[in-house]
Amino acid sequence: MSTKREAKLADGRDLFYFDDAGSILSADRKQDTRELDARPELAEMRLDVLSGEWISVAAHRHGRAFLPPAHECPLCPSHSGFASELPDNFDVAVFENRNPSFAQIAGASDDPHYWVEPKLPLGVVKPSIGRCEVVVFSPEHDGSLASQSLTRVRTILDALADRTDAIMRMPGVRTVFPFENRGQEIGVTLHHPHGQIYAYPYVTPTQEKIYASLSRHGNSLFQDILEFEQGSERELIRGEHFTAFVPFAARWPIEATIMPHRHVQNLTELNEDELAELTSVYSRVLRGVDAIYDSPTPYVAGWHQAPRFDGGENFRLHFKLTSPRRAADKLKYLAGSESAMGAFIADFPPEKTAAQLREVL
Ligand SMILES: [Zn+2]
């Protein structure tokens, strides 16, 4: 079990340290003494009346750090030549994003109906309420989540569960999504191993679709998927508490899901035995994805958790990883059919991806 310590950055943003079990770091940490500009204005949400979806428009995100040299990395611990976002050494650190797409404001509405516009009026703009945090997986600039020790992976899971619990209680927050974008190929702007947590004020389009499926199939949907994939050609790992598999209708050249056997809605509900097993299953899946080819695989991966609203409890926690990599030097791009029509054309059968992954797990 890791230890949490709370601090503040110079402009008032929250900073949390999560120290590994048995960490040798001192409890006292240096303060952030930088002179920082005032925090940017809140982004806005605009309603797209054709899709009925909310679009967050953040004018300030354009100026954020883009692939800085390693000695000016904002996620490495500060050193004599450069003051980063982390004033002192750490094992895992979490802090509020300096240029957030979603942030807390005074008087944020906590009414879920605030985001429902049944008649889709034109020109609707609302404040982009929520929260964005950065999760730094390691003080080391090189490496990845997959290259971390199991002790560290457990600290990362503890951090995600702790932050999910805290953020879910913030006014106006409906959904907490911890995720990782990995690889320059998919637009990562910092190489340092890190993930993010986005908290949204509404039930996202992806979740809306899952709730529509729950109402069509019935509340056993997640359990039925689990039992359908267990023992199939697509199963990757079957533990006592979790099963990893490539989904039956995977869209991407590499795709993997981890699903708990017990119906839990989010990471905060996992017990000690489940967390211990998940640490190992999570790490194995990520290492496997990186071992398919000679170089690291770009991916998007995240923890899908139940949104907070009455009636939302049939949503089961699951981890989903997707990668556009279809060969050592080839990526799948979302072209006409996928990006314009939302109609995916898979490059090869999910059973083949599963066979490739099982060889290296
Ligand atoms: Zn770094």
Residues whose N, C-alpha, C, O or C-beta is under 5 A from the ligand:
A	BS01	ZN	A70 C73 L75 C76 H141 H192
